[in-house]
Amino acid sequence: MPRKLRIAFIHPDLGIGGAERLVVDAALGLQKLGHSVDIYTSHHDPGHCFEETRDGTLRVHYVVPPFPRAIKGKLHILFSHARQLHLTSHLLSPSAPSYDVYFVDQLSTCIPFLRLGAHTRVLFYCHFPDKLLADGAYVDGKARPRGSLLKRIYRLPMDLLEEVTTRQADTILVNSKFTARVFKEHFCSIRTIPRVVYPGINLDAYKPVNVDASGSDITSILSDRPTLLSLNRFEQKKNVALAINAFARLRKVLPPTANSSLRTLRLVLAGGYDPRLMDNVKNLESLLDSTNKHGLTYSITTPSTSTVALPAFNTSSASVPGEPDILFLLNFSTAQRSALLTAPSTLALLYTPTNEHFGIGPVEGMVCGLPILACDSGGPTESVVDQPTTERTGWLRRPDSDVWAEALVEIVSMSDQERQQLAERAKRRAREKFGMEAMARDLESALQETVAMGPVPTPAFLYAILTLFLALLVYLVRTLV
C-alpha cells in the first residue's frame, strides 16, 4: 500500500484559470487518495477563485507578500520572483509545518531554497517555459520576438534564473507532449526528460444543474436560443476575438435550408477576468469594440458571489434586456460553468488559443458531450480527435474566421443521431484519458518516486550562496519599491 504523504503545493496566484484548475483538481485527487494536502499562495481572493479553495474543501494558506505585482505595469517577473521567495521564507521558518514533498508549478524560483533549506525533495510541474511567454503568445516554429534592447537585458537574468532553478527539481512533469518537446528545445542545459502527466478534471463537477432550484445566477445566463460557448481567460493570447469573428461570419453564411432556430444563435464568452491586469482590461475593451463593429449586441455580467466590479465601460448594448447576441460572463461560478456546458441549447464549445500548452477547455467540453472546435496546434491536438470521422470528438482548424465559420456550419447542422454518437465518443475519451482519478494516480506515482530519493543533502557553500542571493534580491526589490 502506498505511503500517505504530506504534500505542500506552491502556486503564485490562486485565481481562475487553467493552471489554477489543474492545481485544484490535483490537490483534490491526491486528497481523495488519502494524502494530506496544503496549498500555499501569494494571492487568493475569495471573490475571484474556484469554490473548492474558499469553501473549506482544500486547505489554502494565503501568505500576504510585502511586494506589489508590478510598478506601473512593469517588472512583473521580478516581483513574481520576490513574492515567491517571500512565500518560501514563510515555509522555511521554524514554525512552519514539515512536508514529505513539495509540488511547485509555474515559478521555479523557490526550488533550490526548498531543497536545501527544508532538505525536502521537490516536484516541478511545468505548464510552459515562462521565457517563451514574455513577449506574448508562443508561436511554434517561429523565432521569438526580440523586444527592445532594455527588455532583452532585463529578461536575460530572469530567463537564466528560470532554467537554473528548474534544473534543480528532483522530478519534472509537463502537461502535454507538445510542452515536453518545447521544454527540451529551449532548456538545453536540462538533461532530465520531462514526464507527461495530462491535466485531469473532476468529472462529478460537470453534472447537469437543476435549473429550477439553482437561483438567478443560473437562470440569468441560460437561454432556449441555440448557444455557442467559449471558456477562456480574457487575455490577448487566448485569441477570443476569433470566436466573435467566426460567430459573426457564421450568421452570414448559414444556408437557407438551416433550421430556423439557428437564426437566433447566440455566443457566450465566459472566463476569468482580473481588473488588476491591464492585459485583461484592454483585451475585454477590444472584444467589445469588435462586437460593435460586427453590429452585434452584447451584455456583461458576473455571478453574485464575485467581488470583482464590472468594467467601467458600457456593460450592455442590447436593445432588449437579457437577449444579447453575445454574453460576456466574467469570473463564472462552478455552477454557471456546469449549467452552460450541459444545457440542451449549447451546441458546441469553441477553444480559440493557438499553440496552447494543453488547454483544459476542450476536455471540459468533451466531458459534457459537446462537439469541440479548436485550433490545430498545441495541446488540443492531443486531447481532441478530428480524424477519422468515425472517432471524431471535435474539429481542429487553423485560426481563420472563415475556416471556423465553415466548420461551425457543419457542427450546428448535425443530426440528433450524429450529435449523440459524437457525445458518447467524447465522454468516453475524456473519462478514460483525462479524469481526475487518472491524473491523481500518475501524480501519486511521481510524488512517491520523488520522496523515495531520500532527504536532500546540503552543500554548505551552495547554501551560503543561495542565502546571499535571496538577501540581495529582497534588498533590490525593497529599494525599487
Secondary structure as UniProt FT lines:
FT   STRAND          6..11
FT   HELIX           18..32
FT   TURN            33..34
FT   STRAND          36..41
FT   TURN            46..47
FT   HELIX           51..53
FT   STRAND          59..62
FT   TURN            72..73
FT   HELIX           76..91
FT   TURN            94..95
FT   STRAND          101..105
FT   TURN            109..110
FT   HELIX           111..118
FT   STRAND          121..126
FT   HELIX           130..132
FT   TURN            133..135
FT   TURN            140..141
FT   HELIX           149..167
FT   STRAND          171..174
FT   HELIX           177..186
FT   TURN            188..189
FT   STRAND          195..196
FT   HELIX           203..206
FT   HELIX           211..213
FT   HELIX           216..219
FT   TURN            220..221
FT   STRAND          227..231
FT   HELIX           236..238
FT   HELIX           241..253
FT   TURN            256..257
FT   HELIX           260..264
FT   STRAND          266..271
FT   TURN            275..276
FT   HELIX           278..293
FT   TURN            294..295
FT   STRAND          298..301
FT   TURN            304..305
FT   TURN            321..322
FT   STRAND          326..330
FT   HELIX           334..342
FT   TURN            344..345
FT   STRAND          346..351
FT   HELIX           361..367
FT   TURN            368..369
FT   STRAND          372..375
FT   HELIX           380..383
FT   HELIX           389..391
FT   STRAND          394..397
FT   HELIX           401..412
FT   HELIX           416..434
FT   HELIX           436..451
FT   TURN            452..453
FT   HELIX           460..480
//
